[in-house]
Amino acid sequence: MKESKCLFVTIAGLPNAGKSTLINSIVGKKIAVVTPKPQTTRTQIRGIIIYNNTQIVFTDSPGLFTAKTILEKSLVKSAWSAIKGNDVTLLLVDATNYKEKVTDIVKRLRCRCILVINKIDLIDRPTLKRTYEFLGVLYNFEKIFMVSALKNDGLFDLIHYLSDIAPDSPWFYPENQSTDLSNSFIAAEITREKLFLNLYEELPYATAVVTEQYMEKKDKSLIIKQVIFVLRNSHKKIILGKDGNNIKKIGIEARHELERFFECQVHLFLFVKVRCWSDRPEEYIGNV
């Protein structure tokens, strides 16, 4: 019988590089929210897979960017913390958008790093070749992979390589566990995703969602009560909408997604409160 192996891997990169899409594709289920807006991920999201005799623990981290606000600095700090605490880092780069910003990240790297060029389905071969050559000289990358996380292209080779380099070690999580996130946290993230998809400009970034009650009823349905925190009364009015139509739409979309995820009936109750939560972001965006 083969010895068990375990590897901790952080997925890092610029906002919108496709980190959350990558971890969802690797794990085979949606554990990280995905929206077209940058800086959607606010905390470390762990996904766990077993490949051959190897348990690979992936951490999806917030994007790396120039932070200005307290919230932004908290996100970037979380991302660099994930990089420092792992065995290997996957630097994920959007093949269509990188250049100088990626160079700034590479200058700060002091770790074992694998370059993963993502979204290769969106560019032609000559452009891909130039991208590969440009990025390949920036850092002493252990390996370079080219993938399309959205289309699951190239992921098998990446996972196979990670399994090969994993050290002999007991598994850190039970065999059937795919994430270490609590159901309350996942439920809050699903609702927050619907806020990002339904709100415009900067308003999604001014919201935080906390699950205050997660309870299973005797009939196996769930009661989920959540608070959407906003920074101003004007934000609250927009989220509620005329005659409550906006919050109703968000609630319906979130409930449908929650029912798909938990595979049961969900009774979702949403409340909107005004609070300066961004001054203490760690209290509102961590695993709850």
C-alpha positions, 0 to 999 in steps of 0.5 A, a space after each residue: 500500500 502506498 504511503 499517504 501524501 498531503 500538500 497545501 497549495 495557495 492560489 494567488 493572483 490579481 483580482 479577476 484572474 479566475 482563482 475562485 473558478 479554478 478552485 471550484 473546477 478542481 473541487 468539482 463543486 461550487 465552494 467559492 462565489 464567482 462574479 464578474 466584479 473584481 475583489 469578490 473573494 474576501 477571505 481564504 476559502 479551502 477546497 480539498 481533493 484526493 488524487 491517488 494517495 494524495 490529499 491536496 488542500 487548495 486555498 483560494 485567497 483574495 486578490 493581490 492589489 494596491 490596497 487603500 482602505 481598511 477593508 482592502 488592506 485586510 483582504 491583501 493581508 489575508 492573501 499574503 498570509 495564505 502564501 506564507 503558510 503553505 507548501 507551494 503557491 500557484 500564481 494564477 495569471 489571466 492570459 488576457 490581462 497582466 503585464 506590469 501588475 503581475 511584475 509587482 507581485 512577482 517582486 514580492 514573492 519569496 516562496 516555492 511558486 508554480 505559474 499557472 496561465 489561465 483563460 488560454 481559451 480566450 487568446 490565440 497561439 502566437 499571443 499565448 507564446 508571447 505571454 508564456 515567454 514574458 512571464 517565464 523570465 520574471 521569476 524562477 518558477 518551479 513549473 509553468 502550466 497553461 489552463 482554462 479553469 472555466 473549461 477544465 482544460 489543463 487541470 489534470 496535468 496540474 493536479 497530477 504534478 502537485 500529487 507528484 511533489 507532495 511529501 509523505 504525510 498523513 491526511 489533514 482532513 477526513 477523506 470525504 471532506 471537500 471544504 472546511 467552511 461552515 454551512 453558515 459561512 457558505 450560506 452567507 457567501 451565496 447571498 453575498 454573491 447575489 448582492 454582487 450580481 444585482 447591485 451596481 458600481 461600488 455598492 456591492 463592496 459596501 455590503 457584508 452578510 452574516 448568517 445569524 441563524 442556521 437551523 434544520 427543521 424536523 422535516 429536514 428543511 432549513 431556516 436561514 436568517 441573515 443580516 445584510 450590513 450596509 454603511 449608509 441609510 441610502 444603501 439600505 434604501 437601494 437594497 430594499 428597493 421600491 416596495 421591497 422589490 429589490 430585496 425580494 429578487 435577491 432573496 429569491 435568487 439566493 434561496 434557489 441557490 441555497 436549495 441547490 447547494 444544500 439539496 433541501 427546502 430553504 426558508 430564507 429571511 433577510 434583514 438589512 442593517 446600517 453599520 460601519 462594518 468596514 472599520 472592523 472587517 475581520 468581524 464580518 468576513 471571516 468563517 462564521 
